């Protein structure tokens, strides 16, 4: 499944940094709020829990020009994502409240705060992958 992301940071640079530092494979999952607010986070997944903190997901956001925040993001598996599919088969999601997208006659809005639109399907994240909510 091809998904269009709008990451905050350059994904390849962060993957390289964290894979070297942690010694495990890491992948970008999504860029979204992790609650009903507007602070977006790049969410990453590792197959094994962090040895010190126990989480498989972590998230990074900008905290000004030259600093970042990092946090546990295991909550991402509890969230729902409304997505629309464009005519070329690529899925798009609303990353945050009022992140309105209109593509090929379909719409999605609301991020994690609410889901509004037309022609969308619901997804969740499981083991670092988006799955259609019906498949759960």
C-alpha positions as a Markdown table, in Angstrom:
| # | Residue | x | y | z |
|---|---|---|---|---|
| 1 | Unk | 0.0 | 0.0 | 0.0 |
| 2 | Unk | 1.5 | 3.4 | -1.0 |
| 3 | Unk | 0.9 | 6.2 | 1.4 |
| 4 | Unk | 1.7 | 9.9 | 0.9 |
| 5 | Unk | 3.4 | 11.3 | 4.0 |
| 6 | Unk | 4.3 | 14.9 | 4.9 |
| 7 | Unk | 7.1 | 14.4 | 7.3 |
| 8 | Unk | 8.6 | 17.2 | 9.4 |
| 9 | Unk | 12.2 | 16.0 | 9.1 |
| 10 | Unk | 14.2 | 14.3 | 6.3 |
| 11 | Unk | 13.3 | 10.6 | 7.0 |
| 12 | Unk | 16.4 | 9.1 | 5.5 |
| 13 | Unk | 18.7 | 11.1 | 7.8 |
| 14 | Unk | 16.8 | 10.3 | 10.9 |
| 15 | Unk | 16.6 | 6.6 | 10.0 |
| 16 | Unk | 20.3 | 6.5 | 9.5 |
| 17 | Unk | 21.0 | 8.3 | 12.8 |
| 18 | Unk | 18.7 | 6.2 | 15.0 |
| 19 | Unk | 19.5 | 2.8 | 13.3 |
| 20 | Unk | 23.2 | 3.4 | 14.0 |
| 21 | Unk | 22.6 | 4.6 | 17.5 |
| 22 | Unk | 20.1 | 1.9 | 18.5 |
| 23 | Unk | 21.5 | -1.0 | 16.4 |
| 24 | Unk | 18.1 | -2.1 | 15.1 |
| 25 | Unk | 16.0 | -1.5 | 12.0 |
| 26 | Unk | 13.7 | 1.5 | 12.3 |
| 27 | Unk | 11.0 | 2.7 | 9.9 |
| 28 | Unk | 8.9 | 5.8 | 9.5 |
| 29 | Unk | 5.2 | 5.1 | 10.1 |
| 30 | Unk | 3.4 | 8.4 | 9.8 |
| 31 | Unk | 3.4 | 12.1 | 10.6 |
| 32 | Unk | 0.5 | 13.1 | 12.8 |
| 33 | Unk | -0.7 | 14.5 | 16.1 |
| 34 | Unk | -0.8 | 11.9 | 18.9 |
| 35 | Unk | -3.8 | 13.5 | 20.6 |
| 36 | Unk | -6.5 | 16.0 | 19.7 |
| 37 | Unk | -4.0 | 18.9 | 19.4 |
| 38 | Unk | -2.1 | 20.4 | 16.5 |
| 39 | Unk | 1.5 | 19.4 | 17.4 |
| 40 | Unk | 2.7 | 17.1 | 14.6 |
| 41 | Unk | 5.2 | 14.3 | 15.3 |
| 42 | Unk | 7.1 | 12.0 | 12.9 |
| 43 | Unk | 6.4 | 8.6 | 14.3 |
| 44 | Unk | 8.9 | 5.7 | 13.9 |
| 45 | Unk | 8.7 | 2.0 | 14.7 |
| 46 | Unk | 11.3 | -0.6 | 15.8 |
| 47 | Unk | 10.6 | -4.4 | 15.8 |
| 48 | Unk | 11.9 | -4.9 | 19.3 |
| 49 | Unk | 11.0 | -2.9 | 22.4 |
| 50 | Unk | 13.5 | -0.3 | 23.5 |
| 51 | Unk | 15.7 | -2.0 | 26.1 |
| 52 | Unk | 15.4 | 0.8 | 28.6 |
| 53 | Unk | 11.9 | 2.2 | 28.0 |
| 54 | Unk | 10.0 | -0.7 | 26.6 |
| 55 | Unk | 8.3 | 1.2 | 23.7 |
| 56 | Unk | 8.3 | 0.1 | 20.0 |
| 57 | Unk | 7.2 | 3.5 | 18.7 |
| 58 | Unk | 8.9 | 6.8 | 19.2 |
| 59 | Unk | 8.0 | 10.2 | 17.9 |
| 60 | Unk | 10.1 | 13.3 | 17.1 |
| 61 | Unk | 8.9 | 16.9 | 16.6 |
| 62 | Unk | 10.5 | 20.3 | 16.2 |
| 63 | Unk | 11.0 | 22.4 | 19.3 |
| 64 | Unk | 12.3 | 25.5 | 17.7 |
| 65 | Unk | 15.0 | 26.2 | 15.1 |
| 66 | Unk | 17.7 | 23.8 | 16.3 |
| 67 | Unk | 16.1 | 21.5 | 18.8 |
| 68 | Unk | 13.8 | 18.4 | 18.8 |
| 69 | Unk | 11.6 | 16.6 | 21.3 |
| 70 | Unk | 11.3 | 12.9 | 21.4 |
| 71 | Unk | 8.6 | 10.8 | 23.1 |
| 72 | Unk | 7.1 | 7.4 | 23.4 |
| 73 | Unk | 4.5 | 7.0 | 20.7 |
| 74 | Unk | 3.0 | 3.5 | 21.4 |
| 75 | Unk | -0.3 | 5.3 | 21.6 |
| 76 | Unk | -0.3 | 5.4 | 17.8 |
| 77 | Unk | -1.8 | 1.9 | 17.7 |
| 78 | Unk | -4.9 | 3.2 | 19.6 |
| 79 | Unk | -5.6 | 5.9 | 17.0 |
| 80 | Unk | -7.7 | 5.9 | 13.9 |
| 81 | Unk | -6.8 | 7.4 | 10.5 |
| 82 | Unk | -9.3 | 8.3 | 7.9 |
| 83 | Unk | -7.7 | 8.0 | 4.5 |
| 84 | Unk | -8.6 | 8.8 | 0.9 |
| 85 | Unk | -7.2 | 7.1 | -2.1 |
| 86 | Unk | -6.3 | 9.1 | -5.2 |
| 87 | Unk | -6.9 | 7.9 | -8.7 |
| 88 | Unk | -3.3 | 6.5 | -8.9 |
| 89 | Unk | -3.9 | 4.3 | -5.9 |
| 90 | Unk | -2.0 | 6.4 | -3.3 |
| 91 | Unk | -3.5 | 6.9 | 0.1 |
| 92 | Unk | -3.6 | 10.3 | 1.9 |
| 93 | Unk | -4.4 | 11.1 | 5.5 |
| 94 | Unk | -5.1 | 14.2 | 7.5 |
| 95 | Unk | -2.2 | 14.7 | 9.9 |
| 96 | Unk | -3.7 | 17.2 | 12.3 |
| 97 | Unk | -6.9 | 19.1 | 13.1 |
| 98 | Unk | -7.9 | 21.2 | 10.1 |
| 99 | Unk | -5.4 | 19.5 | 7.8 |
| 100 | Unk | -8.0 | 19.4 | 5.0 |
| 101 | Unk | -7.2 | 17.4 | 1.9 |
| 102 | Unk | -9.3 | 17.3 | -1.3 |
| 103 | Unk | -8.0 | 14.8 | -3.9 |
| 104 | Unk | -9.8 | 13.4 | -6.9 |
| 105 | Unk | -13.2 | 14.4 | -5.6 |
| 106 | Unk | -12.6 | 12.8 | -2.1 |
| 107 | Unk | -12.0 | 14.7 | 1.1 |
| 108 | Unk | -10.5 | 14.1 | 4.5 |
| 109 | Unk | -10.0 | 16.4 | 7.5 |
| 110 | Unk | -9.5 | 16.4 | 11.3 |
| 111 | Unk | -6.3 | 14.5 | 12.0 |
| 112 | Unk | -6.7 | 12.5 | 15.2 |
| 113 | Unk | -9.2 | 15.1 | 16.7 |
| 114 | Unk | -12.1 | 14.1 | 14.4 |
| 115 | Unk | -12.7 | 12.5 | 11.0 |
| 116 | Unk | -14.7 | 14.4 | 8.3 |
| 117 | Unk | -14.9 | 14.0 | 4.6 |
| 118 | Unk | -16.3 | 11.8 | 1.8 |
| 119 | Unk | -14.9 | 8.7 | 0.1 |
| 120 | Unk | -12.6 | 7.8 | 3.0 |
| 121 | Unk | -11.7 | 4.5 | 4.6 |
| 122 | Unk | -10.6 | 4.0 | 8.2 |
| 123 | Unk | -7.2 | 2.6 | 9.1 |
| 124 | Unk | -5.2 | 1.8 | 12.3 |
| 125 | Unk | -1.5 | 1.2 | 12.8 |
| 126 | Unk | -0.4 | -2.3 | 13.9 |
| 127 | Unk | 3.2 | -3.5 | 14.1 |
| 128 | Unk | 4.4 | -0.4 | 12.3 |
| 129 | Unk | 2.0 | -0.8 | 9.3 |
| 130 | Unk | -1.3 | 0.8 | 8.3 |
| 131 | Unk | -4.1 | -1.8 | 8.1 |
| 132 | Unk | -7.7 | -1.2 | 7.1 |
| 133 | Unk | -9.8 | -1.0 | 10.3 |
| 134 | Unk | -12.1 | -3.7 | 8.9 |
| 135 | Unk | -9.2 | -6.2 | 9.0 |
| 136 | Unk | -8.7 | -5.9 | 12.8 |
